[in-house]
């Protein structure tokens, strides 16, 4: 009975938490408090964008469209926005957090006017914002699909379909989570001789953000798109998850829309 009540209580807390994460206000609170760990990849002097775009060129075996149009959903204050504009692309980005947008605009303002003029910032909830239609050549998705509620992935993909067209390519970072445990040693399985009552196992799909987005789920969601990863990437993911110190593993991938599906 104790175990059952503990599980019900934990489920209720998790459900409330997930509902709260649907709001733009919750994300804005993360920006205010500085709880933005996803920004660490851009914290150093060497930014990852060249490497990430090289994945697209390598696995899809084609260059990005010179002077094309790029789309960055849930962009935050990512430096990839002016980076793509500096490469000659017209960039459309979407963000709902006022604090993130303030920082983004401050970053954009440090670049030449020609770069600034190639950037269009859409402020508002991704799911209700007015997005460009069938006009995008390249999508940069690092931290967008993994951030939304998994129950809304169908809506998310519908928006991606709306902005894209046959031939559109996408860089996408995903995450695979191991089953996570709640209790005195969160992230590690309980010893076999321990009572499970304080160690309720949480399904990995509800952990996050970032949420579990294994390649199989991405391929199922992106119907009509070619999905590619680096050679040996899947083996590296499996090896990483076998390490008991890791509760998750990241992967980089590229997709290309092949038709009107």
Backbone bond lengths (Angstrom), bond angles and torsions (degrees), N, CA, C in turn:
res aa  C-N    CA-C-N  psi(-1)  N-CA   C-N-CA  omega(-1)  CA-C   N-CA-C  phi
1 X - - - 1.467 - - 1.522 110.71 -
2 X 1.346 116.07 -43.59 1.457 120.92 178.41 1.524 110.29 -58.42
3 X 1.329 116.19 -44.84 1.469 120.75 179.77 1.529 110.40 -62.11
4 X 1.337 116.77 -41.58 1.462 121.00 -178.90 1.527 110.40 -64.04
5 X 1.344 116.49 -46.93 1.461 120.25 -179.24 1.525 110.89 -63.61
6 X 1.339 117.09 -37.83 1.463 120.87 178.26 1.530 110.14 -62.31
7 X 1.327 115.88 -43.56 1.457 120.39 -179.13 1.526 111.02 -65.10
8 X 1.358 117.37 -43.96 1.452 121.08 179.54 1.523 110.44 -61.32
9 X 1.344 116.20 -43.16 1.453 120.03 179.39 1.511 111.80 -63.63
10 X 1.325 117.00 -42.79 1.461 121.45 179.61 1.518 110.42 -65.23
11 X 1.342 116.83 -40.78 1.457 120.65 179.45 1.518 110.99 -62.16
12 X 1.339 116.29 -41.02 1.459 119.72 -179.28 1.525 110.13 -64.76
13 X 1.341 117.23 -43.10 1.459 120.81 178.70 1.516 110.67 -62.04
14 X 1.346 116.15 -43.33 1.457 120.59 -179.86 1.522 111.03 -63.86
15 X 1.354 117.02 -40.92 1.459 120.53 -179.02 1.520 110.59 -63.89
16 X 1.346 116.59 -44.06 1.453 120.26 177.78 1.517 110.44 -61.53
17 X 1.339 115.58 -41.99 1.457 120.14 -178.58 1.516 110.96 -63.67
18 X 1.340 116.62 -43.34 1.460 119.75 -179.49 1.525 111.33 -64.30
19 X 1.334 116.41 -40.22 1.455 119.33 178.73 1.516 110.73 -63.30
20 X 1.325 116.00 -39.24 1.458 120.95 179.51 1.519 110.84 -63.43
21 X 1.340 116.49 -35.78 1.460 120.54 -177.95 1.527 113.19 -70.88
22 X 1.318 116.89 -8.95 1.461 119.80 177.48 1.529 111.21 -75.22
23 X 1.327 117.31 -16.98 1.457 120.22 -173.60 1.520 111.68 -88.38
24 X 1.330 114.76 146.10 1.461 120.68 173.66 1.523 109.34 -63.60
25 X 1.348 116.42 -33.00 1.455 120.57 -179.69 1.515 113.14 -61.61
26 X 1.338 117.00 -36.58 1.469 120.29 178.29 1.519 110.68 -62.60
27 X 1.343 115.65 -44.21 1.460 119.34 179.22 1.524 110.85 -67.24
28 X 1.323 116.99 -38.44 1.460 119.82 178.05 1.527 110.12 -60.95
29 X 1.332 115.90 -36.89 1.460 119.80 176.77 1.517 112.23 -62.18
30 X 1.332 116.71 -35.14 1.470 120.01 176.81 1.527 110.59 -63.51
31 X 1.335 115.80 -39.97 1.471 119.43 178.89 1.523 110.93 -67.26
32 X 1.317 117.04 -39.43 1.465 121.07 179.85 1.525 110.77 -64.53
33 X 1.333 116.69 -42.24 1.468 121.08 -177.06 1.522 113.01 -82.00
34 X 1.322 117.06 -9.77 1.456 119.83 -178.25 1.516 113.47 80.34
35 X 1.345 116.78 15.42 1.471 120.85 179.65 1.521 108.98 -85.63
36 X 1.323 115.61 68.35 1.468 121.62 -173.30 1.527 109.96 -127.30
37 X 1.320 115.62 56.91 1.461 120.20 -176.53 1.513 113.98 -60.17
38 X 1.354 116.66 -23.79 1.465 119.12 -179.78 1.535 111.96 -65.16
39 X 1.328 117.33 -15.50 1.467 121.12 -179.49 1.526 112.74 -79.19
40 X 1.336 117.04 -9.19 1.467 119.78 -174.69 1.520 112.77 -58.35
41 X 1.327 117.01 -31.08 1.470 120.07 -178.78 1.522 112.16 -65.18
42 X 1.337 117.25 -19.22 1.456 121.01 179.84 1.522 112.05 -107.18
43 X 1.336 116.74 13.36 1.455 120.40 -173.35 1.525 113.31 -82.56
44 X 1.322 117.87 -21.99 1.459 120.32 -175.94 1.514 113.15 -86.29
45 X 1.318 114.59 179.86 1.469 120.29 178.94 1.528 111.26 -74.30
46 X 1.333 117.03 -28.91 1.465 121.35 -179.59 1.529 108.35 -99.45
47 X 1.318 115.92 108.29 1.461 120.35 -178.50 1.529 110.56 -79.08
48 X 1.340 118.09 151.91 1.471 121.02 -172.33 1.521 114.78 -86.04
49 X 1.336 118.77 3.61 1.457 119.47 -167.61 1.523 113.56 -68.26
50 X 1.331 117.81 -41.13 1.462 119.64 177.97 1.519 110.81 -59.38
51 X 1.325 115.70 -44.15 1.465 120.71 179.89 1.526 110.71 -63.98
52 X 1.328 117.02 -42.31 1.459 120.49 -178.63 1.529 111.65 -66.11
53 X 1.311 116.59 -42.18 1.462 119.38 178.79 1.523 111.50 -68.91
54 X 1.326 116.28 -27.87 1.461 119.34 177.61 1.525 111.01 -65.23
55 X 1.345 116.70 -31.03 1.468 120.52 175.53 1.526 109.74 -58.38
56 X 1.326 115.75 -43.69 1.468 120.29 179.83 1.527 110.25 -61.36
57 X 1.324 116.03 -47.37 1.467 119.97 -178.48 1.528 111.64 -64.59
58 X 1.332 115.83 -38.19 1.469 120.35 -174.48 1.526 112.13 -73.12
59 X 1.330 116.96 -51.85 1.465 118.83 -172.72 1.526 112.61 -80.88
60 X 1.342 117.41 -26.31 1.463 119.10 176.70 1.520 112.19 -94.40
61 X 1.343 115.56 -11.59 1.464 122.25 176.44 1.540 112.47 57.41
62 X 1.316 115.28 44.16 1.455 119.78 174.81 1.532 108.99 -157.72
63 X 1.333 117.14 149.56 1.463 120.25 -179.44 1.523 110.96 -77.95
64 X 1.323 115.51 162.04 1.456 119.64 172.91 1.527 108.89 -73.92
65 X 1.308 115.91 157.87 1.464 120.73 -178.07 1.525 109.59 -69.87
66 X 1.324 117.16 119.03 1.458 121.14 177.54 1.525 109.41 -66.85
67 X 1.328 116.04 128.22 1.448 119.81 179.63 1.510 113.98 70.03
68 X 1.329 117.13 17.22 1.462 120.88 -178.43 1.516 112.49 -80.44
69 X 1.320 114.90 -167.57 1.460 121.16 -178.12 1.529 110.07 -112.75
70 X 1.333 114.95 131.47 1.458 121.18 -177.66 1.521 110.69 -113.84
71 X 1.335 115.38 151.70 1.458 122.33 -179.91 1.518 108.31 -129.29
72 X 1.345 116.55 127.69 1.471 121.54 179.31 1.530 108.15 -122.49
73 X 1.337 118.06 97.47 1.473 120.30 179.38 1.521 111.30 -75.97
74 X 1.336 116.13 147.38 1.471 121.92 179.11 1.530 109.96 45.92
75 X 1.320 115.79 57.95 1.470 121.50 -167.96 1.517 114.46 -76.34
76 X 1.345 118.60 -20.50 1.455 119.24 -174.66 1.520 109.91 59.63
77 X 1.336 115.92 -135.19 1.465 119.28 175.29 1.528 110.66 -112.18
78 X 1.346 115.25 28.99 1.462 120.24 -172.36 1.527 113.02 -58.66
79 X 1.311 114.73 136.11 1.462 121.25 178.29 1.522 112.23 -72.22
80 X 1.345 116.21 -5.63 1.461 118.02 177.70 1.525 110.98 -67.15
81 X 1.329 117.25 -23.85 1.467 120.33 -179.39 1.531 110.47 -63.77
82 X 1.350 120.14 -57.94 1.464 118.75 176.30 1.526 112.88 -68.06
83 X 1.330 117.63 -26.65 1.467 121.06 177.71 1.529 110.33 -60.37
84 X 1.321 117.52 -47.90 1.467 121.06 179.87 1.525 110.78 -67.49
85 X 1.331 116.78 -38.51 1.467 120.01 178.37 1.524 110.87 -64.91
86 X 1.329 116.80 -36.86 1.470 120.56 178.65 1.518 111.50 -66.56
87 X 1.334 116.21 -22.86 1.460 120.53 176.99 1.530 111.97 -84.79
88 X 1.326 116.81 4.58 1.451 120.86 175.76 1.507 115.41 97.13
89 X 1.350 116.86 4.31 1.456 119.73 -179.49 1.526 110.55 -88.67
90 X 1.325 117.20 147.66 1.456 122.17 168.87 1.524 106.74 -84.25
91 X 1.326 117.27 124.58 1.462 121.50 -170.68 1.526 111.04 -114.36
92 X 1.326 115.81 127.82 1.459 122.42 171.60 1.523 107.33 -111.90
93 X 1.334 116.90 126.18 1.459 119.71 -179.88 1.519 109.75 -130.04
94 X 1.332 115.74 152.22 1.457 122.06 -176.44 1.522 109.86 -126.62
95 X 1.332 116.29 133.78 1.465 121.16 177.70 1.521 109.24 -154.41
96 X 1.345 116.60 142.81 1.448 121.08 -179.29 1.519 114.68 -102.41
97 X 1.330 117.04 -24.33 1.456 120.33 -176.84 1.527 111.40 -76.00
98 X 1.326 116.94 124.14 1.467 120.61 179.24 1.520 111.31 -63.49
99 X 1.336 116.84 -38.65 1.462 120.02 -179.11 1.519 111.77 -68.91
100 X 1.334 116.81 -37.76 1.461 119.80 176.11 1.518 110.42 -65.20
101 X 1.328 116.73 -41.75 1.461 120.97 -179.14 1.525 111.41 -65.48
102 X 1.316 117.08 -37.23 1.469 120.48 177.27 1.522 109.83 -59.79
103 X 1.333 116.22 -44.91 1.468 120.41 -179.87 1.528 111.04 -68.92
104 X 1.329 115.86 -37.50 1.464 118.98 178.89 1.521 110.57 -62.48
105 X 1.320 116.97 -46.03 1.469 120.57 -178.75 1.525 111.22 -64.97
106 X 1.329 116.16 -35.31 1.463 119.17 175.96 1.524 110.66 -64.52
107 X 1.340 116.71 -39.59 1.470 120.89 177.91 1.525 110.90 -66.18
108 X 1.324 116.72 -45.53 1.470 120.69 -179.42 1.522 110.62 -59.99
109 X 1.335 116.42 -37.54 1.465 121.40 -176.95 1.523 113.04 -65.65
110 X 1.332 117.73 -15.92 1.471 120.39 178.93 1.525 112.00 -82.98
111 X 1.323 118.12 -3.59 1.456 122.38 -176.64 1.527 110.73 -102.71
112 X 1.335 117.50 160.91 1.468 121.11 179.32 1.524 111.81 -56.20
113 X 1.317 116.09 154.18 1.458 121.48 -177.21 1.521 111.86 -58.64
114 X 1.336 116.44 -35.76 1.467 119.94 -179.65 1.525 111.06 -61.55
115 X 1.334 116.11 -35.38 1.468 120.78 177.31 1.525 109.83 -71.09
116 X 1.327 116.69 -45.53 1.460 121.29 179.79 1.524 111.68 -58.18
117 X 1.324 116.20 -38.46 1.464 120.52 -176.53 1.524 112.88 -68.90
118 X 1.323 117.31 -16.81 1.469 120.50 -179.41 1.534 112.53 -93.15
119 X 1.337 117.08 5.40 1.472 121.31 -176.16 1.528 111.11 -112.45
120 X 1.320 115.16 128.86 1.469 121.69 173.86 1.523 108.29 -116.85
121 X 1.321 117.07 119.37 1.463 122.00 -179.45 1.522 109.31 -102.69
122 X 1.337 116.15 122.43 1.466 121.80 176.11 1.522 107.75 -102.73
123 X 1.314 116.34 120.71 1.459 121.38 -178.41 1.522 110.03 -99.74
124 X 1.336 116.70 127.57 1.453 119.89 177.39 1.517 112.81 144.40
125 X 1.304 116.09 176.66 1.462 123.65 178.62 1.532 108.77 -63.07
126 X 1.317 115.98 128.82 1.461 120.93 -177.97 1.521 112.06 -54.40
127 X 1.336 116.90 -38.12 1.459 120.94 -173.33 1.529 113.39 -77.96
128 X 1.315 117.91 -14.93 1.463 120.57 179.71 1.529 112.55 -118.46
129 X 1.322 117.71 -4.82 1.466 121.38 -177.86 1.529 110.82 -69.01
130 X 1.312 115.98 153.82 1.468 121.96 175.90 1.526 108.26 -84.42
131 X 1.318 116.01 109.00 1.464 121.75 -174.43 1.525 110.99 -102.93
132 X 1.335 116.95 154.30 1.477 119.41 176.08 1.519 110.50 -64.98
133 X 1.312 117.03 148.34 1.460 120.61 -176.47 1.521 111.86 -108.28
134 X 1.345 115.36 126.04 1.473 122.98 173.65 1.525 111.78 46.88
135 X 1.334 115.50 45.13 1.460 119.00 -170.71 1.515 113.25 -130.10
136 X 1.347 117.55 2.69 1.461 121.14 -169.75 1.529 111.38 -107.25
137 X 1.341 115.00 135.91 1.469 121.08 177.87 1.523 112.34 -94.86
138 X 1.347 116.31 -31.50 1.464 120.50 -174.05 1.522 110.39 -142.15
139 X 1.342 115.90 133.84 1.467 122.28 177.90 1.525 108.48 -117.11
140 X 1.326 115.69 130.88 1.464 120.77 177.93 1.523 107.93 -110.83
141 X 1.337 116.61 106.52 1.460 122.39 -175.90 1.522 109.86 -116.94
142 X 1.314 114.62 88.06 1.460 119.97 172.42 1.522 107.99 -118.85
143 X 1.320 116.75 99.79 1.449 120.53 179.75 1.507 114.23 95.22
144 X 1.317 118.39 15.31 1.458 120.77 179.92 1.529 110.96 -101.96
145 X 1.319 117.79 -62.55 1.463 120.65 178.54 1.525 110.92 -57.49
146 X 1.318 117.48 -39.06 1.469 120.96 -177.91 1.527 112.68 -71.77
147 X 1.349 116.90 -16.35 1.462 120.68 -175.49 1.519 113.32 -90.55
148 X 1.319 117.45 -28.21 1.464 119.69 -175.18 1.528 110.62 -76.66
149 X 1.327 115.39 161.40 1.456 121.04 174.84 1.529 108.61 -61.44
150 X 1.336 119.25 126.79 1.467 120.62 179.88 1.523 113.63 -54.04
151 X 1.323 117.50 -27.67 1.464 120.57 179.59 1.526 112.21 -68.27
152 X 1.344 117.07 -14.63 1.464 120.30 -177.48 1.533 112.56 -107.17
153 X 1.319 115.68 15.33 1.465 117.91 -178.40 1.518 112.83 -64.95
154 X 1.315 116.69 -31.42 1.464 119.15 176.21 1.518 111.00 -62.42
155 X 1.335 117.14 -42.96 1.463 121.56 176.53 1.525 110.82 -63.78
156 X 1.319 115.12 -39.89 1.462 119.82 -179.75 1.529 110.55 -61.91
157 X 1.324 115.57 -47.07 1.462 119.17 -179.04 1.523 110.97 -65.14
158 X 1.335 117.18 -36.10 1.462 120.15 177.17 1.526 110.54 -59.86
159 X 1.341 116.68 -38.06 1.462 120.26 177.70 1.526 110.97 -68.60
160 X 1.339 116.49 -39.16 1.465 120.32 177.42 1.524 109.97 -63.35
161 X 1.314 117.03 -41.44 1.460 120.66 176.55 1.525 111.36 -61.58
162 X 1.313 115.80 -37.48 1.461 120.28 -178.48 1.520 111.82 -64.48
163 X 1.331 117.04 -42.29 1.474 119.03 -175.58 1.520 112.26 -83.74
164 X 1.333 117.50 -19.11 1.464 120.68 -174.37 1.521 111.85 -95.68
165 X 1.326 115.08 179.59 1.463 122.76 179.41 1.521 107.35 -153.56
166 X 1.314 119.59 164.74 1.468 119.70 175.97 1.528 110.57 -53.40
167 X 1.331 115.62 127.67 1.459 120.67 -177.78 1.510 113.61 102.25
168 X 1.336 118.20 -14.62 1.466 120.82 176.68 1.528 109.47 -61.92
169 X 1.329 116.25 137.16 1.465 121.11 177.08 1.524 109.30 -114.12
170 X 1.326 116.08 155.47 1.458 121.58 -174.02 1.521 110.21 -140.28
171 X 1.326 115.76 133.39 1.468 121.05 167.68 1.519 107.17 -95.84
172 X 1.339 116.89 128.03 1.458 120.48 -176.97 1.523 110.45 -136.58
173 X 1.334 115.56 128.39 1.458 121.45 172.37 1.514 108.70 -101.97
174 X 1.326 115.16 131.19 1.457 120.56 179.13 1.506 111.02 -121.51
175 X 1.320 115.61 177.45 1.459 120.76 -179.66 1.525 109.09 -142.02
176 X 1.314 115.79 139.82 1.457 121.84 173.13 1.523 107.19 -113.32
177 X 1.320 116.65 125.57 1.457 121.26 -179.90 1.524 111.23 -104.39
178 X 1.315 115.66 139.09 1.453 120.29 168.47 1.516 107.82 -76.82
179 X 1.344 117.52 158.94 1.468 118.22 173.47 1.528 108.99 -56.05
180 X 1.317 116.40 131.73 1.462 120.95 -176.10 1.519 109.61 -109.30
181 X 1.310 116.07 141.32 1.449 121.50 -179.20 1.525 110.25 -108.28
182 X 1.326 115.53 144.25 1.454 121.10 174.55 1.521 107.23 -101.94
183 X 1.307 117.21 133.68 1.453 119.74 179.78 1.503 111.46 152.35
184 X 1.315 117.17 -162.77 1.466 121.62 -175.50 1.530 113.91 -59.18
185 X 1.327 118.25 -25.17 1.466 120.39 -179.70 1.511 108.46 -130.92
186 X 1.334 116.27 64.65 1.458 121.43 -176.92 1.526 109.91 -54.40
187 X 1.331 115.46 132.91 1.448 120.24 179.25 1.512 113.04 98.20
188 X 1.349 117.21 -11.00 1.466 120.90 179.79 1.527 109.19 -123.05
189 X 1.338 117.71 137.45 1.466 119.89 178.28 1.525 110.71 -62.12
190 X 1.331 118.65 146.55 1.468 120.44 178.03 1.521 110.80 -71.53
191 X 1.321 117.94 152.66 1.469 120.17 174.25 1.519 109.89 -58.11
192 X 1.318 116.55 149.00 1.459 121.09 -174.93 1.522 112.17 -62.37
193 X 1.326 117.79 -23.40 1.459 120.15 -177.63 1.531 112.07 -97.74
194 X 1.347 117.02 16.06 1.458 120.80 -178.52 1.526 110.73 -103.02
195 X 1.327 116.40 140.23 1.458 121.10 176.10 1.524 109.32 -62.20
196 X 1.333 117.23 133.31 1.459 121.17 -176.07 1.533 113.47 -76.45
197 X 1.341 117.56 -9.28 1.461 119.24 -174.43 1.528 113.16 -50.89
198 X 1.335 120.34 -47.99 1.467 119.33 -179.92 1.532 113.38 -88.76
199 X 1.330 117.05 11.53 1.466 120.33 -174.71 1.524 110.75 -125.43
200 X 1.311 117.61 44.15 1.459 120.55 -174.18 1.524 110.05 -59.80
201 X 1.313 115.20 126.46 1.465 120.67 -178.45 1.532 109.84 -79.07
202 X 1.317 116.60 125.91 1.459 121.89 -178.74 1.521 108.70 -98.85
203 X 1.344 118.83 127.09 1.469 119.64 176.19 1.522 110.79 -56.34
204 X 1.329 117.13 135.92 1.458 119.23 -173.70 1.524 113.22 -65.01
205 X 1.337 118.15 -19.39 1.461 119.43 -178.43 1.519 111.13 -69.10
206 X 1.359 118.49 -25.53 1.458 119.72 -177.60 1.522 112.34 -94.00
207 X 1.321 117.60 -5.28 1.455 120.39 177.42 1.519 109.27 -79.30
208 X 1.296 116.47 135.10 1.447 119.77 178.97 1.509 110.45 135.51
209 X 1.319 116.47 -176.12 1.468 125.52 4.02 1.533 111.65 -75.88
210 X 1.338 117.11 157.12 1.459 127.54 -1.38 1.533 111.39 -72.31
211 X 1.324 115.31 141.10 1.457 121.38 -176.44 1.534 111.74 -87.79
212 X 1.312 113.77 158.06 1.457 121.18 178.70 1.535 110.83 -61.46
213 X 1.315 117.46 122.36 1.473 121.96 178.67 1.529 109.45 -137.33
214 X 1.327 118.06 69.09 1.464 119.99 -179.38 1.527 110.74 -64.04
215 X 1.334 117.57 154.66 1.469 120.71 -179.90 1.521 113.43 -51.64
216 X 1.327 117.97 -36.29 1.469 120.24 -179.33 1.528 110.74 -62.20
217 X 1.333 117.33 -37.78 1.465 120.61 178.63 1.527 111.29 -69.46
218 X 1.333 115.97 -39.81 1.465 119.99 179.87 1.528 110.00 -63.95
219 X 1.335 116.46 -44.20 1.468 120.07 -179.92 1.526 111.24 -64.21
220 X 1.322 116.40 -36.09 1.467 120.34 178.14 1.529 110.63 -68.92
221 X 1.322 116.94 -38.05 1.462 121.29 -178.46 1.521 111.32 -72.46
222 X 1.335 116.47 -45.29 1.464 121.15 -174.49 1.527 111.31 -88.53
223 X 1.302 115.41 64.31 1.469 119.91 177.46 1.532 109.04 -68.12
224 X 1.334 115.74 138.12 1.451 119.65 -177.55 1.517 113.18 84.94
225 X 1.332 117.03 8.28 1.457 122.50 177.13 1.534 109.22 -121.48
226 X 1.319 116.42 143.68 1.462 121.61 171.46 1.522 107.72 -82.23
227 X 1.326 117.54 133.11 1.467 122.78 179.65 1.523 109.19 -115.00
228 X 1.326 117.32 129.01 1.459 121.34 -179.25 1.531 110.68 -136.55
229 X 1.341 114.78 144.57 1.468 121.78 171.35 1.518 108.37 -124.53
230 X 1.336 115.72 165.59 1.461 119.72 176.49 1.532 109.88 -63.22
231 X 1.311 115.77 150.16 1.467 120.50 177.32 1.527 109.82 -60.08
232 X 1.308 116.05 129.15 1.464 121.11 179.48 1.514 114.04 84.13
233 X 1.332 118.14 -1.84 1.461 120.64 -176.07 1.528 111.67 -65.23
234 X 1.338 116.96 -39.27 1.457 119.58 -177.95 1.522 110.72 -66.93
235 X 1.325 117.73 -39.31 1.461 120.82 177.41 1.526 110.56 -61.97
236 X 1.331 116.03 -39.78 1.463 120.42 179.25 1.518 111.36 -65.66
237 X 1.343 116.28 -36.63 1.459 120.15 177.80 1.524 111.28 -63.75
238 X 1.317 115.46 -47.91 1.469 120.04 -179.08 1.521 110.47 -61.64
239 X 1.326 116.63 -42.94 1.465 120.77 179.70 1.528 110.31 -62.36
240 X 1.335 115.88 -40.63 1.455 119.59 -179.79 1.514 112.60 -64.74
241 X 1.320 116.69 -38.64 1.457 120.45 -178.74 1.527 112.32 -74.56
242 X 1.319 117.18 -19.38 1.454 120.18 177.82 1.528 111.69 -75.34
243 X 1.328 114.97 -16.14 1.461 119.88 175.96 1.525 107.75 -77.02
244 X 1.320 118.12 118.60 1.467 121.20 -174.76 1.524 112.74 -65.29
245 X 1.326 118.18 -13.03 1.467 120.00 178.57 1.524 111.19 -79.31
246 X 1.326 117.74 -14.63 1.459 121.30 -176.45 1.526 111.43 -102.09
247 X 1.319 116.98 126.88 1.460 120.47 175.55 1.522 111.05 -95.32
248 X 1.346 116.76 -9.99 1.465 119.98 -179.85 1.523 109.90 -159.61
249 X 1.320 115.72 166.04 1.463 121.79 176.85 1.526 108.46 -143.39
250 X 1.325 116.13 139.79 1.458 121.56 -179.98 1.538 110.58 -95.73
251 X 1.322 115.88 154.82 1.458 120.20 172.60 1.527 109.59 -142.72
252 X 1.322 115.08 154.89 1.458 121.76 177.55 1.524 108.73 -112.72
253 X 1.325 116.32 140.24 1.451 120.00 -177.15 1.524 110.73 -145.39
254 X 1.328 115.20 168.79 1.457 121.35 176.28 1.512 108.39 -134.82
255 X 1.324 115.72 145.19 1.454 121.65 179.99 1.525 108.94 -131.94
256 X 1.330 115.09 154.51 1.466 120.69 175.72 1.523 108.50 -139.95
257 X 1.325 115.00 129.10 1.463 120.27 176.68 1.511 109.60 -75.36
258 X 1.321 115.99 125.48 1.468 120.21 -173.56 1.507 114.20 -103.19
259 X 1.338 118.01 -17.27 1.461 118.96 -176.92 1.498 111.64 -160.76
260 X 1.318 116.61 -158.21 1.449 121.69 -175.80 1.516 113.33 -97.30
261 X 1.335 116.31 14.22 1.475 120.00 -178.86 1.520 111.23 -63.84
